[in-house]
Amino acid sequence: MCVVAGRAARVTKWPEKTLFNAPFPAPASLSSFSLHSLQESGDQSEEEPREPSQAGGMGTLWSQESTPEERPPVEGSRPWAVARRVLTAIQVLGLLLCFSVLLFYIFQNCGPRPCETSVCLDLRDHYLASGNTSVAPCTDFFGFACGRVKGTYNSFQELATKNKNRLRRILEARNSWYSGSGEEKAFQFYNSCMDTRAIEAAGTGPLRQVIEELGGWRISEPTWDLILPRHTHQSSSLSCVQIDQPEFDVPLKQDQEQKTYAQIFREYLTYLNQLGTLLGGDPNKVQEHAFMSLIITSRLFQFLRPLEQRRAQGKLFQMVTIDQLKEIAPAIDWLSCLQATFTPMSLSPSQSLVVHDVEYLKNMSQLVEEMLLKQRDFLQSHMILGLVGTLSPALDSQFQKARRKLSQKLRELTEQPPMPTRPRWMKCVEKTGTFFEPTLAALFVREAFDPSTRSAAMELFTAIRDALITRLRKLPWMNEETQNMAQDKVAQLQVEMGASEWALKPELARQEYRDIQLGPNFLQSVLSCVRSLQARIVQSFLQPCPQHRWKVSPWEVNAYYSISDHVVVFPAGLLQPPFFHPGYPRAVNFGAAGSIMAHELLHIFYQLLLPGGCPACDTHALQEALLCLKRHYAAFPLPSGTSFNDSLTFLENAADVGGLAIALQAYSKRLLWHHGETVLPRLDLSPQQIFFRSYAQVMCREPSPQESYDTHSPPHLRVHGPLSSTPAFARYFRCARGTLLSPSSRCQLW
């Protein structure tokens, strides 16, 4: 409490008031310092009040018992003037002291408070473990945020692994399920996959049984009696069946060097020899048939035509009926083959097909006819060896080791980084998720994405969407007509958050999978699940499709925008720590998940950025902004060994820059209207700095050579490009003008 001494022996004591729920003294008025306590004259309240003293015109009330000694001097006297100056000075000092206390109190109680919850502390530790604060943020923010990540670390892959671990805990928990339900069969399948002792004990027996059911493969006899499988690569759509070129297991390329081609050939020949030997074949015959299998593969590969060539010739696809296809490629009984593949779909000879390369099917048919006439045994071996390779993940460890060794050798020859070894549980979780996705989706969402989390995610998305609409109104290269069109496009957008409808409704997720028969061994369980899955896929395409069909499982980490359905999807697996949590500081959620959401929303307008995609726009202003952004990215230095194709990554670069700007705008508005922001302890970062740090944290991964098909820039560029395009970053990190992330000029596309 502020206490100011007055001349009187008894000083008036003012009642305490509260400010922000804490005691604080009310300021005293100037006249209070020359008054007695009003309590002292309380016993005179019933008497007539005396006339105010005329001395100095002060109008001061005095007690009836006041003595001359207690009265103040006349105002004009020198002692009284000095006393008044002293009292005024004391009052001013007291007020300053009280005001300082008030400011300190507001600073302590209204500024950002550290978040001390377990989820915040875990995130703080994660940031401390991955970042390197000795790196200057204004020159290398990627190093500042991700400087300690090592090896094959990838923030998205790390989150995907956490989600699979959660599925593992769900599948390994002891629960009682309804007999025959999807949950029970999913748990039984997972346990069968994990029972490696039983799989090893069965050995090649289950595979031999499958081959015998197909007609047998007596590799120690001079001839075999095998019904030739009709194999081609198909996929179905709502209206028709599509037949495309096959994807070969051997990593061959049209422009591959002869030396590399020969090395790949030898490694694959060694692998096929191992398969035949494991099945008990005669080594000499196995080697001959393995060699001929590779010859067949090589000839089929020569029939392929690159997509660019087919596009240039205007022959991306051709509509034919099944009868017409039989005339083009008579070696295959197309009606029987497709009917078996697409059960329960009903097909007829007049059924229309979309064939992506008629010439390939024609040449393939001629090769099959030739082999059936002269080398039927080799053709049968080719089909059996392909089947064994496909089924190897469901076989014992000898087959899996052979497959793993081949994969490592082929990656070395094609200069790809080695694949990390995945534990058995992860493979079993993935297989169970493939065959029992609806069941696992419901279980995952129930545990990892409860209604409160979904509500918080929708609130974040709404803020991001509103910020985008506001930003569209201010783009200089859009005229009013285009702005209205763009805003309508955003307003009509559908969003699916967490999981699709069937996963959010338990009655839709609890399927019984009556057609799945598990056992008596793991291979038979896998084959039963494959048949059931294929039938469900076909059946789903036969149903009316009023809603968007998800392309990812709810536990996956890939958000996407569907052009055909005008739907943006954010799976529950993505909206998990360290990208999102309802208990995180808002800066974290807006910087990480919010930037991802804004990035996906900008995919809606990709067409506008393509040549001729926005005829009503200010073409000159748009082209200037696009060219500026290209130059901006081209000027950044990259770590040795990394590169990128700016024409391939440009649209994603634009979405990165715009996504960060939109998320920051949404976060700034939220700070303006909502108080009580928190920060992560021990990081010494303001809320705005945490926003940028959380954005960069999403991009953390070890730099590696850019894949030829990757449409995203290397991680350094995905951090530095958007940050250097955002003036607020330089302001909040106090970057000197001209440093890497505080350039003298910036581009404004979004």
C-alpha positions, -999 to 999 in steps of 0.1 A, spaced: 0 0 0 12 35 -8 15 56 24 20 94 23 28 113 56 8 145 63 13 172 89 -15 160 112 -7 134 139 -35 112 125 -35 107 87 -66 97 69 -66 60 59 -83 53 26 -101 20 20 -84 -5 -3 -98 -12 -38 -89 -41 -61 -75 -40 -95 -71 -72 -115 -81 -91 -84 -52 -77 -63 -52 -50 -36 -41 -15 -48 -44 19 -29 -67 45 -42 -50 78 -50 -54 106 -24 -67 140 -33 -46 171 -25 -69 184 2 -68 151 21 -33 159 35 -46 189 55 -76 172 70 -82 153 102 -98 119 99 -135 124 94 -140 97 120 -128 121 147 -157 145 142 -182 117 139 -196 126 174 -205 161 161 -227 148 133 -260 158 151 -249 195 157 -254 223 133 -224 227 111 -203 257 117 -195 282 91 -165 273 70 -133 291 79 -127 321 57 -89 318 60 -77 314 25 -112 304 13 -103 268 18 -138 258 32 -122 233 55 -142 216 82 -127 217 117 -136 198 148 -153 219 175 -125 210 199 -97 222 176 -72 244 193 -54 273 177 -22 253 177 -38 226 156 -51 250 130 -29 256 99 -12 289 94 -27 315 72 -23 307 36 -2 337 28 24 330 55 58 317 44 58 286 66 25 274 51 37 279 15 68 258 21 47 231 38 24 230 8 53 226 -17 68 198 4 34 180 6 29 184 -31 63 169 -39 56 140 -16 22 134 -33 38 134 -68 65 109 -57 38 87 -41 17 87 -72 48 79 -94 56 50 -70 21 37 -71 20 40 -109 52 20 -112 38 -7 -90 7 -8 -113 28 -11 -145 49 -39 -129 17 -57 -119 2 -54 -154 34 -66 -170 36 -96 -147 0 -106 -149 -11 -95 -185 20 -105 -205 26 -140 -219 27 -166 -192 48 -198 -195 28 -229 -203 38 -255 -176 15 -284 -187 31 -317 -197 23 -313 -234 40 -279 -234 70 -291 -215 73 -321 -240 72 -297 -269 97 -274 -253 121 -303 -248 115 -313 -285 124 -278 -297 155 -277 -275 167 -311 -287 163 -302 -324 173 -266 -324 207 -249 -323 205 -215 -306 242 -208 -314 231 -203 -350 221 -167 -360 184 -168 -368 186 -140 -393 211 -158 -415 202 -194 -410 168 -200 -393 167 -236 -405 199 -242 -386 185 -223 -356 153 -245 -355 166 -278 -369 204 -277 -365 206 -308 -344 185 -332 -365 206 -361 -378 204 -390 -401 171 -396 -419 150 -375 -395 119 -361 -411 93 -343 -390 63 -358 -410 78 -393 -409 85 -389 -372 48 -380 -366 37 -409 -388 58 -433 -367 42 -419 -335 7 -426 -350 17 -462 -359 29 -466 -323 -5 -455 -311 -21 -481 -333 3 -507 -320 -8 -499 -284 -44 -502 -295 -39 -535 -312 -19 -550 -283 -43 -539 -256 -64 -567 -241 -101 -562 -250 -131 -583 -253 -148 -579 -287 -180 -593 -301 -173 -626 -318 -168 -622 -356 -167 -584 -354 -142 -563 -373 -124 -555 -341 -119 -591 -332 -106 -601 -366 -83 -571 -368 -67 -580 -335 -65 -617 -345 -48 -607 -378 -23 -585 -361 -14 -612 -335 -10 -637 -363 13 -614 -381 34 -609 -350 36 -647 -343 69 -652 -362 75 -685 -344 44 -700 -361 54 -685 -394 89 -699 -392 76 -733 -382 53 -734 -412 82 -727 -436 74 -731 -473 44 -753 -466 17 -726 -470 33 -713 -502 36 -748 -517 -1 -754 -509 -11 -722 -528 10 -732 -558 -6 -767 -558 -41 -751 -558 -30 -731 -589 -21 -764 -607 13 -772 -593 49 -762 -601 70 -794 -602 103 -777 -607 122 -811 -606 100 -826 -634 105 -820 -672 71 -804 -676 46 -786 -654 9 -784 -655 -1 -749 -644 -31 -728 -654 -17 -696 -668 -28 -666 -646 -41 -637 -667 -21 -608 -653 -24 -572 -661 -25 -539 -641 -60 -527 -636 -78 -500 -616 -115 -492 -614 -135 -460 -614 -171 -452 -609 -180 -456 -646 -155 -479 -662 -125 -502 -659 -91 -487 -666 -61 -508 -679 -27 -492 -677 8 -502 -683 24 -525 -656 48 -513 -630 79 -535 -632 96 -548 -600 130 -543 -617 140 -506 -616 148 -503 -653 148 -470 -672 146 -461 -709 178 -442 -708 197 -464 -684 234 -470 -690 243 -505 -703 267 -511 -673 240 -503 -647 215 -523 -667 238 -554 -666 244 -550 -629 207 -548 -621 201 -578 -643 226 -599 -623 212 -589 -589 177 -597 -599 188 -631 -614 205 -639 -581 172 -631 -562 151 -653 -585 175 -682 -581 171 -679 -544 133 -681 -546 134 -712 -568 160 -729 -545 139 -720 -513 110 -738 -530 131 -770 -534 138 -766 -571 167 -782 -590 195 -756 -590 203 -760 -627 166 -758 -638 160 -729 -615 188 -709 -629 176 -715 -665 140 -705 -657 151 -675 -637 172 -663 -666 142 -667 -690 119 -649 -666 142 -618 -667 143 -620 -706 105 -619 -706 106 -589 -682 131 -571 -704 110 -577 -736 79 -564 -719 98 -533 -707 108 -525 -743 71 -523 -752 65 -494 -728 61 -459 -741 69 -429 -719 39 -408 -708 54 -378 -725 55 -397 -758 19 -408 -755 8 -373 -747 27 -359 -777 10 -384 -799 -24 -377 -784 -28 -413 -773 -31 -410 -735 -60 -434 -735 -85 -452 -759 -121 -463 -753 -127 -500 -763 -151 -527 -754 -140 -561 -739 -148 -577 -773 -127 -552 -791 -98 -557 -767 -100 -594 -773 -95 -588 -810 -65 -565 -802 -49 -588 -777 -64 -623 -782 -39 -642 -760 -59 -631 -729 -94 -642 -720 -103 -606 -710 -139 -612 -699 -131 -640 -675 -100 -623 -662 -118 -590 -655 -149 -606 -641 -127 -625 -616 -108 -594 -607 -138 -571 -603 -162 -594 -585 -191 -586 -576 -192 -562 -606 -212 -577 -635 -194 -574 -668 -204 -582 -704 -186 -583 -738 -199 -549 -745 -185 -534 -713 -165 -502 -721 -129 -500 -710 -103 -472 -708 -70 -485 -721 -41 -463 -715 -17 -480 -740 -33 -502 -766 0 -508 -783 15 -523 -751 -13 -547 -747 -11 -557 -784 27 -564 -781 22 -582 -748 -4 -605 -763 19 -614 -792 47 -623 -767 24 -645 -747 12 -663 -778 48 -669 -789 58 -682 -754 27 -705 -752 37 -721 -785 74 -726 -779 83 -719 -743 52 -725 -722 73 -738 -692 93 -706 -690 62 -684 -692 47 -704 -663 79 -700 -642 78 -663 -649 43 -660 -635 51 -682 -604 82 -663 -596 63 -631 -598 37 -645 -574 63 -656 -549 79 -622 -549 46 -606 -543 38 -629 -514 72 -627 -498 62 -603 -470 38 -630 -457 64 -658 -459 91 -669 -435 123 -650 -428 143 -666 -456 121 -651 -483 121 -618 -465 159 -617 -462 163 -624 -498 139 -596 -507 155 -571 -484 190 -579 -498 177 -574 -534 162 -540 -524 194 -528 -508 215 -538 -539 191 -521 -563 190 -489 -543 228 -488 -543 229 -493 -581 204 -466 -587 221 -442 -563 193 -440 -538 198 -438 -501 194 -471 -482 159 -478 -468 158 -479 -430 151 -513 -415 115 -513 -401 106 -534 -371 82 -563 -374 54 -545 -354 53 -516 -379 49 -539 -409 21 -557 -391 4 -525 -381 5 -513 -417 -10 -546 -430 -37 -546 -404 -45 -510 -413 -47 -519 -450 -72 -548 -445 -92 -534 -416 -90 -496 -422 -126 -488 -411 -122 -506 -378 -88 -491 -370 -100 -457 -381 -127 -457 -355 -104 -469 -327 -77 -443 -336 -100 -414 -338 -117 -423 -305 -83 -422 -287 -64 -395 -306 -90 -370 -319 -118 -365 -294 -146 -340 -300 -127 -312 -281 -96 -316 -303 -117 -316 -334 -135 -285 -322 -102 -267 -316 -89 -278 -350 -121 -265 -367 -117 -232 -349 -82 -229 -362 -93 -237 -397 -121 -211 -396 -96 -184 -385 -72 -194 -414 -101 -194 -439 -113 -160 -428 -78 -146 -431 -75 -159 -466 -108 -143 -477 -96 -110 -462 -63 -113 -481 -80 -120 -514 -96 -86 -513 -62 -69 -512 -43 -87 -540 -32 -61 -566 -32 -86 -595 -68 -96 -590 -96 -74 -603 -130 -72 -585 -146 -99 -606 -118 -124 -599 -118 -115 -562 -155 -122 -559 -150 -155 -578 -122 -165 -555 -141 -156 -523 -171 -177 -535 -147 -206 -542 -135 -205 -506 -170 -201 -492 -182 -232 -511 -152 -253 -500 -160 -284 -479 -136 -294 -451 -132 -328 -436 -114 -327 -403 -99 -357 -385 -117 -386 -403 -144 -393 -428 -180 -399 -418 -178 -436 -415 -150 -433 -390 -168 -408 -369 -200 -429 -367 -193 -462 -349 -222 -480 -366 -205 -474 -400 -170 -484 -387 -180 -517 -371 -180 -540 -401 -179 -577 -395 -159 -588 -426 -179 -620 -428 -160 -630 -459 -126 -630 -442 -115 -664 -429 -84 -662 -408 -60 -692 -406 -49 -719 -406 -17 -700 -413 -7 -664 -418 -4 -667 -456 -39 -680 -459 -51 -651 -437 -34 -626 -460 -49 -641 -491 -84 -641 -476 -80 -604 -466 -67 -595 -501 -98 -610 -517 -121 -593 -492 -105 -559 -496 -107 -562 -534 -144 -570 -532 -151 -541 -508 -132 -517 -531 -153 -528 -561 -185 -527 -541 -177 -491 -530 -174 -480 -566 -208 -495 -574 -225 -474 -547 -237 -438 -552 -209 -414 -543 -224 -382 -529 -195 -376 -506 -157 -374 -511 -138 -407 -507 -107 -402 -486 -74 -409 -502 -56 -413 -469 -62 -432 -437 -72 -411 -406 -38 -419 -389 -18 -407 -419 -1 -372 -419 -8 -360 -455 -34 -332 -459 -46 -326 -495 -71 -307 -516 -94 -327 -540 -101 -307 -571 -129 -329 -584 -148 -328 -551 -137 -293 -539 -129 -307 -505 -98 -301 -483 -89 -330 -460 -69 -328 -427 -65 -363 -412 -64 -368 -375 -29 -382 -377 -16 -348 -389 -33 -328 -361 -12 -343 -333 18 -331 -313 42 -315 -322 21 -299 -349 -11 -293 -330 -27 -297 -296 -56 -277 -279 -33 -271 -249 -5 -256 -269 2 -218 -271 -18 -204 -300 15 -194 -316 24 -231 -320 -9 -242 -335 -11 -212 -359 26 -215 -370 26 -253 -376 -9 -266 -383 -23 -232 -394 4 -228 -420 -3 -263 -434 -40 -255 -436 -34 -222 -454 -10 -240 -478 -37 -265 -487 -63 -238 -492 -40 -220 -517 -41 -252 -538 -76 -240 -548 -60 -212 -569 -32 -230 -586 -49 -227 -619 -47 -189 -616 -9 -190 -615 -5 -210 -647 -1 -193 -681 -34 -181 -693 -51 -194 -661 -65 -160 -651 -75 -140 -682 -95 -114 -661 -65 -107 -639 -39 -79 -642 -16 -101 -663 14 -77 -660 12 -74 -622 7 -112 -619 37 -120 -641 59 -95 -622 50 -112 -589 56 -147 -603 90 -137 -618 100 -120 -586 92 -151 -566 112 -173 -590 143 -150 -587 139 -148 -550 142 -186 -546 169 -189 -572 191 -165 -552 192 -187 -520 223 -208 -513 218 -245 -508 238 -271 -488 262 -291 -509 246 -321 -526 211 -306 -527 193 -291 -557 158 -284 -569 138 -279 -601 123 -245 -598 98 -251 -626 86 -283 -608 85 -267 -573 72 -233 -581 35 -238 -572 45 -254 -539 69 -225 -532 41 -200 -538 18 -220 -514 46 -220 -488 50 -182 -489 13 -175 -490 5 -201 -464 29 -185 -438 16 -150 -445 -21 -161 -441 -14 -180 -409 5 -150 -395 -24 -127 -404 -49 -150 -387 -27 -153 -356 -22 -115 -353 -60 -110 -354 -65 -137 -328 -40 -119 -305 -59 -87 -310 -92 -101 -299 -82 -128 -274 -59 -123 -244 -40 -148 -223 -14 -160 -247 12 -184 -233 48 -192 -243 71 -222 -240 93 -219 -209 131 -217 -212 131 -208 -249 133 -170 -244 111 -165 -274 81 -141 -277 48 -155 -290 55 -141 -324 89 -157 -324 74 -190 -313 50 -187 -343 79 -186 -367 98 -213 -348 69 -237 -350 66 -231 -387 102 -240 -393 99 -270 -369 74 -286 -393 100 -285 -421 128 -301 -401 145 -330 -419 180 -339 -429 188 -324 -463 191 -351 -490 194 -352 -528 161 -340 -543 139 -367 -558 132 -362 -595 94 -363 -588 94 -342 -557 73 -310 -561 86 -295 -529 118 -275 -524 145 -288 -501 138 -281 -464 162 -251 -462 143 -233 -489 109 -242 -475 120 -224 -443 141 -195 -457 119 -187 -487 87 -179 -468 104 -163 -438 125 -139 -459 93 -129 -477 76 -120 -445 86 -85 -431 73 -94 -396 99 -121 -392 128 -96 -396 110 -72 -372 104 -97 -344 139 -112 -347 155 -77 -351 173 -87 -383 195 -61 -398 185 -49 -433 204 -68 -460 208 -101 -441 197 -133 -458 163 -133 -441 158 -95 -442 163 -86 -479 160 -51 -492 130 -59 -514 103 -86 -512 78 -102 -535 40 -101 -529 21 -128 -547 -5 -137 -520 
